[in-house]
Amino acid sequence: MLAIVVENAPPRLRGRLAIWLLEVRAGVYVGNVSRRVREMIWDQVDKGIEDGNAVIVWNTNTESGYDFLTLGKNRRIPKEMDGVKLVSFLPDKGIVEKAKPES
């Protein structure tokens, strides 16, 4: 099983993803493909994402049962802790700016 979620992706990338996967919601694609095809699809996403962002999730033989990769600017970044991949949130720019003391 494979899932790809894209935000702010160009229409040509969304159309290309729809060739290989089923778009179940706007920007959410699912399918069941081999590792080789998954890597080829992700390479296409990497080349065509432009200013958008994307995440790919697939089932694999890990403790959590899945693995994922991300592309583009996003507050959520993958972080591995004790062999388990988790998601870390970057602070919101507005929150960081408000937290800075004024001089």
N, C-alpha and C positions, 0 to 999 in steps of 0.2 A: 504494500500500500504506500502511496505517495501523495502528499498534499503540498501545493505551492500557493502562497498568498502574495499577491502583488498590490501595491498602492502607488498611485500616480504613474502607472506604466503606460508607455505609448500604445496606441491602438494596434500597431503592427506586431508588437510583442504579445499582446493579449490574443490576437488572432493566431499567431504561431503556436502559443500554448494550447489553444483550443483544437489544434490539429491532433495533438497527442493525448490530451487530457480532457476530462469533462468539466466544464465550468458550472459548478453547482450554485454559486452566488457570484455577484460581481467581484472579480479579482480572486476568486477561490477556485482552484483547480485540483481535481483528484484523479487518480488512476492507479493501475497496477502494472508497472513496467520493470524491466530488468535493470541491473546496476548500470550497465553500459548505456542504455537509453536514458536513464535518470541523469547520468553525468553529461550526456549530450544536451538534454533539455536544460540543465542548470547552466551549461556553457552558453546556450542561446539567451537565457535570462541575463547572465552576466554581461554579455555583449550588447543587449538591447534595453536594459533597464533605465538608462539615462539618468534623470534626476529623481526617479522613483526609488522604492525599496521593496525588498522581497524576502521571504523566508521559505525554505523547503524543509519538509519533515518526512522521514521515511522510517519504516519498521526495520529493525536490525537486531542482532544478537548482543544486546547490552543489558546492563542491570535494569535500566528504565524501559527497554523494549523498543526504543526509537532513537534517532539522532536527528540533528537539524543544523542548517547553515543559514546565515543571513547575508544580505547585500544592501548597500545604500545607507543613507542616514536614517537612524531610528533611535529612540531612547532606549530600546531594549537591545542588550548585547549578550551573546552567549558567554557563560563563565563556567569553567569546569572546577568543581570542588569535590575532592575525595573520589575522583573517578566518575562522578555524575555530572552531566551537563545541565546547568540551570540558567535562568535568565536574570540578568542584573539590569536595573533601571538607572540610566543616567539622570542626574538632576535636571529639572526644567530650568531653562535659562532665566525665566522670570523669578523663580524661587531663589536661584543662585544670586541674582542681582539684588533682590530684596534682602538677602541674608548678609550681604557685604556691608560693613559699617561705613558710614559716610565720613569723609575727612574734611 
